[in-house]
Amino acid sequence: EAIEWLVSAGMLNRVYNVSKAEHPLAAFDKLDQFKLFVFDTGLLKNMAGVDNGAILLKSDYQFKGPLTENFILQQLKGQFELEPRYYSDKNSEIDFVLQYKTEIIPVEVKGGEDKSAPSFKKYIGSHDPGYALRFSKRAYRQDGKILNLPLYLAGKTRELL
């Protein structure tokens, strides 16, 4: 009940897991499996007691990943007709999946320097999506099916597809 109230009030964003990454995504929502994100990344940072120096100076800072995912969700919300989802099975997880027209686009979010993403690459190999997005500190570039977008371009995702 508390979660429902916070989601209804716009304080939390609920992102559902989908059983299949297929069009239409909403038909495959697992209503009992979801992630919660704070509506504002700055508030999340403050609530967690994260010091700016830890984010800026420590390349291996563990909380950088969740902060980055929260930021990317903030930027993606409202750009597409359907809110982002995520895809998880017993062996892997895709940070977000987007529905753009009839395409299902997997999204990988990297807050640190590590660019390995075995689940993401496995998903691309098995599902053969038309597009795949990776948000990170890396520069804008195309790596096969993967479009690498710097974090600062997340607000322009739909325009760049």
C-alpha positions, 0 to 999 in steps of 0.5 A: 500500500505504501509503495502504491501511494508513493508511485501514485504521488510520483515520488517513485518510478516503478519499472516492471520486469517483462516475461518476454522482450516482444511487442507489445511489451505491456502484455508481458508485464510481470506485475509482481516483479518490479524495480523502484527508482526515485523520481530524482537522482539528486534526491537519491544521492542525498537520501543515500548519503553519497558524497560528491567526491566519492562519485567523482574521484573513485572510479570503482565506487559501487553506488555509481551504477544505481545512480546512473541507472536512476539518471537514465530512467529519468531521461528515458521517461516520457520519450516513448509511448510506453514507459521503460521496462526491464528484462530478467531471466534466471541467467541474465538481466537487461537494465531496460527495454524500450518499445519504439514503434514495433521495435524492442530495444535493449538498453545497457547502462554503465556508470563505471569504466567496465565495458563488459556486458555479457548479459547484454551481448548474449541478449543481442546474440539470441534476440537479434534486435534492430537496435541496441543502446549502451549508455556510458562515459564512452563517446558516441559511436556505433559498434555493430548493432550497439549504439554507444551513447554518452550519458549526457545524450540520454535526453535525446535518445528517441531523436537519435534512433 
